[in-house]
Every structure is written in C-alpha cells, then in structure tokens.
Amino acid sequence: MPRKLTTFAEKVASEKQIMYCPKCGGAMEPLLYIDCEETGKGFWKFKERHVKVCKCNHDQYYNK
Ligand SMILES: [Zn+2]
C-alpha cells in the first residue's frame, strides 16, 4: 500500500493553525508588528512583536 503523501498545501495548512477571534468570530491573521520607540537623542528602538490581527484590533495595527 503506498503511503498517502501529504501535499504541500496540506502541510502548510496544518502548520498554520488558524485562530478565530472569540469576539468577532473572524480569522486572526498573524502579523509581524514593528513598534518604534524613541529612546531620546534621536535614537529609535524597534521592537518586533508577533501579533494576531482580526477586525477588533485591525485599526490598532494598520491605522497608525
Ligand atoms: Zn475580533
């Protein structure tokens, strides 16, 4: 019996666990969000954060 091969799409789908927001019920997309923070003297610090974005917090990350 040949073993059932997992297609690339199936592999990706299983690795990317889709999360659904309990508030709006929409799919939450993973996003790498970069926060800029001025540390003074004209220096900026960048903080990378992995966030999940849905309708509830979309504006928070995209309308800055
Ligand atoms: Zn939501």
N, CA, C, O and the ligand as a Tripos MOL2 file, in Angstrom:
@<TRIPOS>MOLECULE
protein
  257   255    65     0     0
PROTEIN
NO_CHARGES

@<TRIPOS>ATOM
      1 N           0.8460   -1.2090    0.0000 N.3       1 MET1
      2 CA          0.0000    0.0000    0.0000 C.3       1 MET1
      3 C           0.8800    1.2570    0.0000 C.2       1 MET1
      4 O           1.6930    1.4530    0.9040 O.2       1 MET1
      5 N           0.7120    2.0950   -1.0100 N.am      2 PRO2
      6 CA          1.5020    3.3370   -0.9790 C.3       2 PRO2
      7 C           1.0020    4.2730    0.1220 C.2       2 PRO2
      8 O          -0.1960    4.4030    0.3760 O.2       2 PRO2
      9 N           1.9420    4.8930    0.7380 N.am      3 ARG3
     10 CA          1.6020    5.8010    1.8160 C.3       3 ARG3
     11 C           1.0080    7.0730    1.2100 C.2       3 ARG3
     12 O           1.4780    7.5640    0.1840 O.2       3 ARG3
     13 N          -0.0020    7.5810    1.8420 N.am      4 LYS4
     14 CA         -0.6160    8.8130    1.3480 C.3       4 LYS4
     15 C           0.3410    9.9740    1.5870 C.2       4 LYS4
     16 O           0.7490   10.2560    2.7130 O.2       4 LYS4
     17 N           0.6780   10.6270    0.4990 N.am      5 LEU5
     18 CA          1.6000   11.7470    0.6280 C.3       5 LEU5
     19 C           0.8380   13.0170    0.9980 C.2       5 LEU5
     20 O          -0.2310   13.3160    0.4650 O.2       5 LEU5
     21 N           1.4180   13.7240    1.9020 N.am      6 THR6
     22 CA          0.8110   14.9920    2.2840 C.3       6 THR6
     23 C           1.2350   16.0480    1.2700 C.2       6 THR6
     24 O           2.4240   16.2310    1.0110 O.2       6 THR6
     25 N           0.2890   16.7170    0.7200 N.am      7 THR7
     26 CA          0.6220   17.7610   -0.2480 C.3       7 THR7
     27 C           1.1960   18.9650    0.4840 C.2       7 THR7
     28 O           1.0310   19.1270    1.6940 O.2       7 THR7
     29 N           1.8520   19.7770   -0.2650 N.am      8 PHE8
     30 CA          2.4520   20.9720    0.3280 C.3       8 PHE8
     31 C           1.4010   21.8600    0.9770 C.2       8 PHE8
     32 O           1.6030   22.3840    2.0730 O.2       8 PHE8
     33 N           0.2760   22.0230    0.2880 N.am      9 ALA9
     34 CA         -0.8010   22.8660    0.8130 C.3       9 ALA9
     35 C          -1.3450   22.3240    2.1300 C.2       9 ALA9
     36 O          -1.6470   23.0810    3.0530 O.2       9 ALA9
     37 N          -1.4640   21.0090    2.1980 N.am     10 GLU10
     38 CA         -1.9620   20.3980    3.4370 C.3      10 GLU10
     39 C          -0.9720   20.5970    4.5750 C.2      10 GLU10
     40 O          -1.3490   20.8200    5.7250 O.2      10 GLU10
     41 N           0.2930   20.5100    4.2220 N.am     11 LYS11
     42 CA          1.3490   20.6800    5.2070 C.3      11 LYS11
     43 C           1.3260   22.0990    5.7780 C.2      11 LYS11
     44 O           1.4120   22.3110    6.9870 O.2      11 LYS11
     45 N           1.2080   23.0550    4.8630 N.am     12 VAL12
     46 CA          1.1710   24.4530    5.2790 C.3      12 VAL12
     47 C          -0.0600   24.7230    6.1430 C.2      12 VAL12
     48 O           0.0220   25.3990    7.1690 O.2      12 VAL12
     49 N          -1.1920   24.1880    5.7130 N.am     13 ALA13
     50 CA         -2.4380   24.4070    6.4410 C.3      13 ALA13
     51 C          -2.3790   23.8290    7.8490 C.2      13 ALA13
     52 O          -2.9300   24.4010    8.7890 O.2      13 ALA13
     53 N          -1.7040   22.6900    7.9830 N.am     14 SER14
     54 CA         -1.6440   22.0820    9.3040 C.3      14 SER14
     55 C          -0.6490   22.7970   10.2090 C.2      14 SER14
     56 O          -0.7930   22.7970   11.4310 O.2      14 SER14
     57 N           0.3540   23.4010    9.5970 N.am     15 GLU15
     58 CA          1.3370   24.1230   10.4120 C.3      15 GLU15
     59 C           0.8130   25.4820   10.8470 C.2      15 GLU15
     60 O           1.0690   25.9540   11.9540 O.2      15 GLU15
     61 N           0.0630   26.0960    9.9240 N.am     16 LYS16
     62 CA         -0.5140   27.4010   10.2450 C.3      16 LYS16
     63 C          -1.8540   27.1520   10.8830 C.2      16 LYS16
     64 O          -2.8510   26.9410   10.1930 O.2      16 LYS16
     65 N          -1.8820   27.1750   12.1580 N.am     17 GLN17
     66 CA         -3.1510   26.9720   12.8280 C.3      17 GLN17
     67 C          -3.9310   28.2710   12.7930 C.2      17 GLN17
     68 O          -3.4970   29.3000   13.3110 O.2      17 GLN17
     69 N          -5.0730   28.1940   12.1770 N.am     18 ILE18
     70 CA         -5.8820   29.4030   12.0890 C.3      18 ILE18
     71 C          -6.6330   29.5940   13.4000 C.2      18 ILE18
     72 O          -7.3080   28.6970   13.9060 O.2      18 ILE18
     73 N          -6.4840   30.7910   13.9150 N.am     19 MET19
     74 CA         -7.1570   31.1220   15.1630 C.3      19 MET19
     75 C          -8.3600   31.9900   14.8320 C.2      19 MET19
     76 O          -8.3100   32.8350   13.9380 O.2      19 MET19
     77 N          -9.4070   31.7750   15.5440 N.am     20 TYR20
     78 CA        -10.5930   32.5990   15.3530 C.3      20 TYR20
     79 C         -10.8440   33.4230   16.5980 C.2      20 TYR20
     80 O         -10.7490   32.9440   17.7280 O.2      20 TYR20
     81 N         -11.1680   34.6780   16.3460 N.am     21 CYS21
     82 CA        -11.3930   35.5960   17.4530 C.3      21 CYS21
     83 C         -12.6870   35.2530   18.1730 C.2      21 CYS21
     84 O         -13.7230   35.0650   17.5360 O.2      21 CYS21
     85 N         -12.6330   35.1710   19.4870 N.am     22 PRO22
     86 CA        -13.8650   34.8680   20.2240 C.3      22 PRO22
     87 C         -14.8720   36.0210   20.2030 C.2      22 PRO22
     88 O         -16.0600   35.8200   20.4530 O.2      22 PRO22
     89 N         -14.3880   37.2290   19.9050 N.am     23 LYS23
     90 CA        -15.2830   38.3990   19.9070 C.3      23 LYS23
     91 C         -16.0310   38.5660   18.5860 C.2      23 LYS23
     92 O         -17.2600   38.6230   18.5580 O.2      23 LYS23
     93 N         -15.2520   38.6460   17.4680 N.am     24 CYS24
     94 CA        -15.9140   38.9030   16.1870 C.3      24 CYS24
     95 C         -16.0670   37.6380   15.3510 C.2      24 CYS24
     96 O         -16.7740   37.6400   14.3440 O.2      24 CYS24
     97 N         -15.4060   36.5580   15.7670 N.am     25 GLY25
     98 CA        -15.5260   35.3080   15.0390 C.3      25 GLY25
     99 C         -14.7210   35.2640   13.7550 C.2      25 GLY25
    100 O         -14.7730   34.2790   13.0180 O.2      25 GLY25
    101 N         -13.9720   36.3330   13.4800 N.am     26 GLY26
    102 CA        -13.1620   36.3800   12.2620 C.3      26 GLY26
    103 C         -11.8380   35.6690   12.4560 C.2      26 GLY26
    104 O         -11.3640   35.4970   13.5780 O.2      26 GLY26
    105 N         -11.2510   35.2590   11.3430 N.am     27 ALA27
    106 CA         -9.9450   34.6180   11.3970 C.3      27 ALA27
    107 C          -8.8980   35.6530   11.8140 C.2      27 ALA27
    108 O          -8.9160   36.7960   11.3570 O.2      27 ALA27
    109 N          -8.0080   35.2340   12.6720 N.am     28 MET28
    110 CA         -6.9620   36.1320   13.1370 C.3      28 MET28
    111 C          -5.7020   35.8650   12.3400 C.2      28 MET28
    112 O          -5.1710   34.7540   12.3410 O.2      28 MET28
    113 N          -5.2350   36.8960   11.6620 N.am     29 GLU29
    114 CA         -4.0450   36.7280   10.8360 C.3      29 GLU29
    115 C          -2.7970   37.0680   11.6250 C.2      29 GLU29
    116 O          -2.7460   38.0840   12.3180 O.2      29 GLU29
    117 N          -1.7930   36.2170   11.5170 N.am     30 PRO30
    118 CA         -0.5520   36.5400   12.2030 C.3      30 PRO30
    119 C           0.1730   37.6800   11.4910 C.2      30 PRO30
    120 O           0.2310   37.7260   10.2620 O.2      30 PRO30
    121 N           0.7080   38.5730   12.2630 N.am     31 LEU31
    122 CA          1.3760   39.7390   11.6960 C.3      31 LEU31
    123 C           2.6210   40.0470   12.5110 C.2      31 LEU31
    124 O           2.6160   39.9790   13.7400 O.2      31 LEU31
    125 N           3.6770   40.3850   11.8060 N.am     32 LEU32
    126 CA          4.8710   40.8380   12.5000 C.3      32 LEU32
    127 C           4.7810   42.3450   12.5930 C.2      32 LEU32
    128 O           4.9080   43.0640   11.6010 O.2      32 LEU32
    129 N           4.5620   42.7960   13.7920 N.am     33 TYR33
    130 CA          4.3330   44.2090   14.0010 C.3      33 TYR33
    131 C           5.5890   44.8350   14.5930 C.2      33 TYR33
    132 O           6.1570   44.3280   15.5600 O.2      33 TYR33
    133 N           6.0090   45.9410   13.9980 N.am     34 ILE34
    134 CA          7.2130   46.5880   14.4890 C.3      34 ILE34
    135 C           6.8540   47.8980   15.1700 C.2      34 ILE34
    136 O           6.3120   48.8250   14.5680 O.2      34 ILE34
    137 N           7.1750   47.9280   16.4180 N.am     35 ASP35
    138 CA          6.9210   49.0760   17.2640 C.3      35 ASP35
    139 C           8.1550   49.9720   17.2590 C.2      35 ASP35
    140 O           9.2620   49.4980   17.5120 O.2      35 ASP35
    141 N           7.9820   51.2350   16.9790 N.am     36 CYS36
    142 CA          9.1020   52.1610   17.0490 C.3      36 CYS36
    143 C           8.9890   52.9400   18.3420 C.2      36 CYS36
    144 O           7.9100   53.3820   18.7350 O.2      36 CYS36
    145 N          10.0970   53.0910   18.9730 N.am     37 GLU37
    146 CA         10.1030   53.7790   20.2460 C.3      37 GLU37
    147 C          11.3060   54.7080   20.2740 C.2      37 GLU37
    148 O          12.4400   54.2750   20.0680 O.2      37 GLU37
    149 N          11.0540   55.9800   20.5290 N.am     38 GLU38
    150 CA         12.1710   56.9030   20.5700 C.3      38 GLU38
    151 C          12.8090   56.8320   21.9430 C.2      38 GLU38
    152 O          12.1490   57.0060   22.9670 O.2      38 GLU38
    153 N          14.1000   56.5740   21.9410 N.am     39 THR39
    154 CA         14.7910   56.4250   23.2190 C.3      39 THR39
    155 C          15.4510   57.7340   23.6370 C.2      39 THR39
    156 O          16.1390   57.8020   24.6550 O.2      39 THR39
    157 N          15.2320   58.7610   22.8410 N.am     40 GLY40
    158 CA         15.8390   60.0440   23.1440 C.3      40 GLY40
    159 C          17.0940   60.2520   22.3080 C.2      40 GLY40
    160 O          17.6540   59.3000   21.7650 O.2      40 GLY40
    161 N          17.5300   61.5000   22.2100 N.am     41 LYS41
    162 CA         18.7180   61.8540   21.4400 C.3      41 LYS41
    163 C          18.6250   61.4050   19.9800 C.2      41 LYS41
    164 O          19.6420   61.1640   19.3300 O.2      41 LYS41
    165 N          17.4260   61.2990   19.4870 N.am     42 GLY42
    166 CA         17.2370   60.9370   18.0910 C.3      42 GLY42
    167 C          17.4470   59.4720   17.7680 C.2      42 GLY42
    168 O          17.5050   59.0930   16.5980 O.2      42 GLY42
    169 N          17.5610   58.6430   18.7980 N.am     43 PHE43
    170 CA         17.7260   57.2090   18.5460 C.3      43 PHE43
    171 C          16.3770   56.5140   18.6320 C.2      43 PHE43
    172 O          15.5200   56.8420   19.4520 O.2      43 PHE43
    173 N          16.2370   55.5690   17.7740 N.am     44 TRP44
    174 CA         14.9880   54.8180   17.7540 C.3      44 TRP44
    175 C          15.2560   53.3530   18.0290 C.2      44 TRP44
    176 O          16.2500   52.7680   17.5970 O.2      44 TRP44
    177 N          14.3300   52.8020   18.7600 N.am     45 LYS45
    178 CA         14.4300   51.3910   19.0790 C.3      45 LYS45
    179 C          13.2650   50.6990   18.3850 C.2      45 LYS45
    180 O          12.1320   51.1800   18.4000 O.2      45 LYS45
    181 N          13.5640   49.5860   17.7910 N.am     46 PHE46
    182 CA         12.4990   48.8450   17.1180 C.3      46 PHE46
    183 C          12.2410   47.5400   17.8480 C.2      46 PHE46
    184 O          13.1470   46.7600   18.1410 O.2      46 PHE46
    185 N          10.9860   47.3480   18.1190 N.am     47 LYS47
    186 CA         10.6110   46.1170   18.8100 C.3      47 LYS47
    187 C           9.7000   45.3180   17.9040 C.2      47 LYS47
    188 O           8.6680   45.8120   17.4500 O.2      47 LYS47
    189 N          10.0810   44.1000   17.6470 N.am     48 GLU48
    190 CA          9.2500   43.2480   16.8070 C.3      48 GLU48
    191 C           8.3150   42.4360   17.6830 C.2      48 GLU48
    192 O           8.7070   41.8540   18.6940 O.2      48 GLU48
    193 N           7.0800   42.4220   17.2590 N.am     49 ARG49
    194 CA          6.1060   41.6540   18.0170 C.3      49 ARG49
    195 C           5.2760   40.8280   17.0610 C.2      49 ARG49
    196 O           4.8770   41.2970   15.9950 O.2      49 ARG49
    197 N           5.0250   39.6140   17.4500 N.am     50 HIS50
    198 CA          4.1320   38.7770   16.6450 C.3      50 HIS50
    199 C           2.7410   38.9470   17.2330 C.2      50 HIS50
    200 O           2.4900   38.6220   18.3940 O.2      50 HIS50
    201 N           1.8620   39.4550   16.4180 N.am     51 VAL51
    202 CA          0.5040   39.6860   16.9040 C.3      51 VAL51
    203 C          -0.4910   38.9820   15.9940 C.2      51 VAL51
    204 O          -0.1770   38.6170   14.8620 O.2      51 VAL51
    205 N          -1.6650   38.8060   16.5010 N.am     52 LYS52
    206 CA         -2.7520   38.2370   15.7000 C.3      52 LYS52
    207 C          -3.7440   39.3700   15.4540 C.2      52 LYS52
    208 O          -4.1820   40.0580   16.3760 O.2      52 LYS52
    209 N          -4.0800   39.5370   14.1830 N.am     53 VAL53
    210 CA         -4.9400   40.6550   13.8410 C.3      53 VAL53
    211 C          -6.2900   40.1670   13.3180 C.2      53 VAL53
    212 O          -6.3650   39.3110   12.4370 O.2      53 VAL53
    213 N          -7.3320   40.7260   13.8770 N.am     54 CYS54
    214 CA         -8.6880   40.4870   13.3760 C.3      54 CYS54
    215 C          -9.3780   41.8430   13.3060 C.2      54 CYS54
    216 O          -8.7310   42.8800   13.4510 O.2      54 CYS54
    217 N         -10.6810   41.8380   13.0880 N.am     55 LYS55
    218 CA        -11.4100   43.1080   12.9590 C.3      55 LYS55
    219 C         -11.2980   43.9670   14.2230 C.2      55 LYS55
    220 O         -11.2420   45.1940   14.1440 O.2      55 LYS55
    221 N         -11.2670   43.3250   15.3630 N.am     56 CYS56
    222 CA        -11.2580   44.0480   16.6400 C.3      56 CYS56
    223 C         -10.0360   44.9460   16.8050 C.2      56 CYS56
    224 O         -10.1460   46.0710   17.2920 O.2      56 CYS56
    225 N          -8.8750   44.4430   16.3970 N.am     57 ASN57
    226 CA         -7.6610   45.2340   16.6240 C.3      57 ASN57
    227 C          -6.9720   45.6530   15.3290 C.2      57 ASN57
    228 O          -5.8440   46.1460   15.3500 O.2      57 ASN57
    229 N          -7.6490   45.4540   14.2120 N.am     58 HIS58
    230 CA         -7.0800   45.7950   12.9090 C.3      58 HIS58
    231 C          -6.6190   47.2610   12.8730 C.2      58 HIS58
    232 O          -5.5010   47.5670   12.4590 O.2      58 HIS58
    233 N          -7.5080   48.1500   13.3170 N.am     59 ASP59
    234 CA         -7.2100   49.5950   13.2630 C.3      59 ASP59
    235 C          -5.9930   49.9560   14.1170 C.2      59 ASP59
    236 O          -5.2230   50.8600   13.7940 O.2      59 ASP59
    237 N          -5.8550   49.2370   15.1850 N.am     60 GLN60
    238 CA         -4.7590   49.4750   16.1110 C.3      60 GLN60
    239 C          -3.3980   49.2770   15.4260 C.2      60 GLN60
    240 O          -2.4360   49.9900   15.7130 O.2      60 GLN60
    241 N          -3.3380   48.2970   14.5160 N.am     61 TYR61
    242 CA         -2.0590   47.9890   13.8790 C.3      61 TYR61
    243 C          -1.9000   48.5990   12.4860 C.2      61 TYR61
    244 O          -0.7800   48.7970   12.0130 O.2      61 TYR61
    245 N          -3.0060   48.8910   11.8440 N.am     62 TYR62
    246 CA         -2.8900   49.3850   10.4620 C.3      62 TYR62
    247 C          -3.1290   50.8710   10.3100 C.2      62 TYR62
    248 O          -2.6950   51.4520    9.3160 O.2      62 TYR62
    249 N          -3.7950   51.5060   11.2440 N.am     63 ASN63
    250 CA         -4.0960   52.9310   11.0870 C.3      63 ASN63
    251 C          -3.2190   53.8180   11.9530 C.2      63 ASN63
    252 O          -3.7060   54.7170   12.6390 O.2      63 ASN63
    253 N          -1.9490   53.5580   11.9110 N.am     64 LYS64
    254 CA         -1.0640   54.3740   12.7160 C.3      64 LYS64
    255 C          -0.3650   55.3880   11.8420 C.2      64 LYS64
    256 O           0.4350   56.1820   12.3370 O.2      64 LYS64
    257 ZN        -12.0270   40.0700   16.7240 Zn       65 ZN65
@<TRIPOS>BOND
     1     1     2 1
     2     2     3 1
     3     3     4 2
     4     3     5 am
     5     5     6 1
     6     6     7 1
     7     7     8 2
     8     7     9 am
     9     9    10 1
    10    10    11 1
    11    11    12 2
    12    11    13 am
    13    13    14 1
    14    14    15 1
    15    15    16 2
    16    15    17 am
    17    17    18 1
    18    18    19 1
    19    19    20 2
    20    19    21 am
    21    21    22 1
    22    22    23 1
    23    23    24 2
    24    23    25 am
    25    25    26 1
    26    26    27 1
    27    27    28 2
    28    27    29 am
    29    29    30 1
    30    30    31 1
    31    31    32 2
    32    31    33 am
    33    33    34 1
    34    34    35 1
    35    35    36 2
    36    35    37 am
    37    37    38 1
    38    38    39 1
    39    39    40 2
    40    39    41 am
    41    41    42 1
    42    42    43 1
    43    43    44 2
    44    43    45 am
    45    45    46 1
    46    46    47 1
    47    47    48 2
    48    47    49 am
    49    49    50 1
    50    50    51 1
    51    51    52 2
    52    51    53 am
    53    53    54 1
    54    54    55 1
    55    55    56 2
    56    55    57 am
    57    57    58 1
    58    58    59 1
    59    59    60 2
    60    59    61 am
    61    61    62 1
    62    62    63 1
    63    63    64 2
    64    63    65 am
    65    65    66 1
    66    66    67 1
    67    67    68 2
    68    67    69 am
    69    69    70 1
    70    70    71 1
    71    71    72 2
    72    71    73 am
    73    73    74 1
    74    74    75 1
    75    75    76 2
    76    75    77 am
    77    77    78 1
    78    78    79 1
    79    79    80 2
    80    79    81 am
    81    81    82 1
    82    82    83 1
    83    83    84 2
    84    83    85 am
    85    85    86 1
    86    86    87 1
    87    87    88 2
    88    87    89 am
    89    89    90 1
    90    90    91 1
    91    91    92 2
    92    91    93 am
    93    93    94 1
    94    94    95 1
    95    95    96 2
    96    95    97 am
    97    97    98 1
    98    98    99 1
    99    99   100 2
   100    99   101 am
   101   101   102 1
   102   102   103 1
   103   103   104 2
   104   103   105 am
   105   105   106 1
   106   106   107 1
   107   107   108 2
   108   107   109 am
   109   109   110 1
   110   110   111 1
   111   111   112 2
   112   111   113 am
   113   113   114 1
   114   114   115 1
   115   115   116 2
   116   115   117 am
   117   117   118 1
   118   118   119 1
   119   119   120 2
   120   119   121 am
   121   121   122 1
   122   122   123 1
   123   123   124 2
   124   123   125 am
   125   125   126 1
   126   126   127 1
   127   127   128 2
   128   127   129 am
   129   129   130 1
   130   130   131 1
   131   131   132 2
   132   131   133 am
   133   133   134 1
   134   134   135 1
   135   135   136 2
   136   135   137 am
   137   137   138 1
   138   138   139 1
   139   139   140 2
   140   139   141 am
   141   141   142 1
   142   142   143 1
   143   143   144 2
   144   143   145 am
   145   145   146 1
   146   146   147 1
   147   147   148 2
   148   147   149 am
   149   149   150 1
   150   150   151 1
   151   151   152 2
   152   151   153 am
   153   153   154 1
   154   154   155 1
   155   155   156 2
   156   155   157 am
   157   157   158 1
   158   158   159 1
   159   159   160 2
   160   159   161 am
   161   161   162 1
   162   162   163 1
   163   163   164 2
   164   163   165 am
   165   165   166 1
   166   166   167 1
   167   167   168 2
   168   167   169 am
   169   169   170 1
   170   170   171 1
   171   171   172 2
   172   171   173 am
   173   173   174 1
   174   174   175 1
   175   175   176 2
   176   175   177 am
   177   177   178 1
   178   178   179 1
   179   179   180 2
   180   179   181 am
   181   181   182 1
   182   182   183 1
   183   183   184 2
   184   183   185 am
   185   185   186 1
   186   186   187 1
   187   187   188 2
   188   187   189 am
   189   189   190 1
   190   190   191 1
   191   191   192 2
   192   191   193 am
   193   193   194 1
   194   194   195 1
   195   195   196 2
   196   195   197 am
   197   197   198 1
   198   198   199 1
   199   199   200 2
   200   199   201 am
   201   201   202 1
   202   202   203 1
   203   203   204 2
   204   203   205 am
   205   205   206 1
   206   206   207 1
   207   207   208 2
   208   207   209 am
   209   209   210 1
   210   210   211 1
   211   211   212 2
   212   211   213 am
   213   213   214 1
   214   214   215 1
   215   215   216 2
   216   215   217 am
   217   217   218 1
   218   218   219 1
   219   219   220 2
   220   219   221 am
   221   221   222 1
   222   222   223 1
   223   223   224 2
   224   223   225 am
   225   225   226 1
   226   226   227 1
   227   227   228 2
   228   227   229 am
   229   229   230 1
   230   230   231 1
   231   231   232 2
   232   231   233 am
   233   233   234 1
   234   234   235 1
   235   235   236 2
   236   235   237 am
   237   237   238 1
   238   238   239 1
   239   239   240 2
   240   239   241 am
   241   241   242 1
   242   242   243 1
   243   243   244 2
   244   243   245 am
   245   245   246 1
   246   246   247 1
   247   247   248 2
   248   247   249 am
   249   249   250 1
   250   250   251 1
   251   251   252 2
   252   251   253 am
   253   253   254 1
   254   254   255 1
   255   255   256 2
@<TRIPOS>SUBSTRUCTURE
     1 MET1         2 RESIDUE 1 A MET
     2 PRO2         6 RESIDUE 1 A PRO
     3 ARG3        10 RESIDUE 1 A ARG
     4 LYS4        14 RESIDUE 1 A LYS
     5 LEU5        18 RESIDUE 1 A LEU
     6 THR6        22 RESIDUE 1 A THR
     7 THR7        26 RESIDUE 1 A THR
     8 PHE8        30 RESIDUE 1 A PHE
     9 ALA9        34 RESIDUE 1 A ALA
    10 GLU10       38 RESIDUE 1 A GLU
    11 LYS11       42 RESIDUE 1 A LYS
    12 VAL12       46 RESIDUE 1 A VAL
    13 ALA13       50 RESIDUE 1 A ALA
    14 SER14       54 RESIDUE 1 A SER
    15 GLU15       58 RESIDUE 1 A GLU
    16 LYS16       62 RESIDUE 1 A LYS
    17 GLN17       66 RESIDUE 1 A GLN
    18 ILE18       70 RESIDUE 1 A ILE
    19 MET19       74 RESIDUE 1 A MET
    20 TYR20       78 RESIDUE 1 A TYR
    21 CYS21       82 RESIDUE 1 A CYS
    22 PRO22       86 RESIDUE 1 A PRO
    23 LYS23       90 RESIDUE 1 A LYS
    24 CYS24       94 RESIDUE 1 A CYS
    25 GLY25       98 RESIDUE 1 A GLY
    26 GLY26      102 RESIDUE 1 A GLY
    27 ALA27      106 RESIDUE 1 A ALA
    28 MET28      110 RESIDUE 1 A MET
    29 GLU29      114 RESIDUE 1 A GLU
    30 PRO30      118 RESIDUE 1 A PRO
    31 LEU31      122 RESIDUE 1 A LEU
    32 LEU32      126 RESIDUE 1 A LEU
    33 TYR33      130 RESIDUE 1 A TYR
    34 ILE34      134 RESIDUE 1 A ILE
    35 ASP35      138 RESIDUE 1 A ASP
    36 CYS36      142 RESIDUE 1 A CYS
    37 GLU37      146 RESIDUE 1 A GLU
    38 GLU38      150 RESIDUE 1 A GLU
    39 THR39      154 RESIDUE 1 A THR
    40 GLY40      158 RESIDUE 1 A GLY
    41 LYS41      162 RESIDUE 1 A LYS
    42 GLY42      166 RESIDUE 1 A GLY
    43 PHE43      170 RESIDUE 1 A PHE
    44 TRP44      174 RESIDUE 1 A TRP
    45 LYS45      178 RESIDUE 1 A LYS
    46 PHE46      182 RESIDUE 1 A PHE
    47 LYS47      186 RESIDUE 1 A LYS
    48 GLU48      190 RESIDUE 1 A GLU
    49 ARG49      194 RESIDUE 1 A ARG
    50 HIS50      198 RESIDUE 1 A HIS
    51 VAL51      202 RESIDUE 1 A VAL
    52 LYS52      206 RESIDUE 1 A LYS
    53 VAL53      210 RESIDUE 1 A VAL
    54 CYS54      214 RESIDUE 1 A CYS
    55 LYS55      218 RESIDUE 1 A LYS
    56 CYS56      222 RESIDUE 1 A CYS
    57 ASN57      226 RESIDUE 1 A ASN
    58 HIS58      230 RESIDUE 1 A HIS
    59 ASP59      234 RESIDUE 1 A ASP
    60 GLN60      238 RESIDUE 1 A GLN
    61 TYR61      242 RESIDUE 1 A TYR
    62 TYR62      246 RESIDUE 1 A TYR
    63 ASN63      250 RESIDUE 1 A ASN
    64 LYS64      254 RESIDUE 1 A LYS
    65 ZN65       257 GROUP 0 **** ****
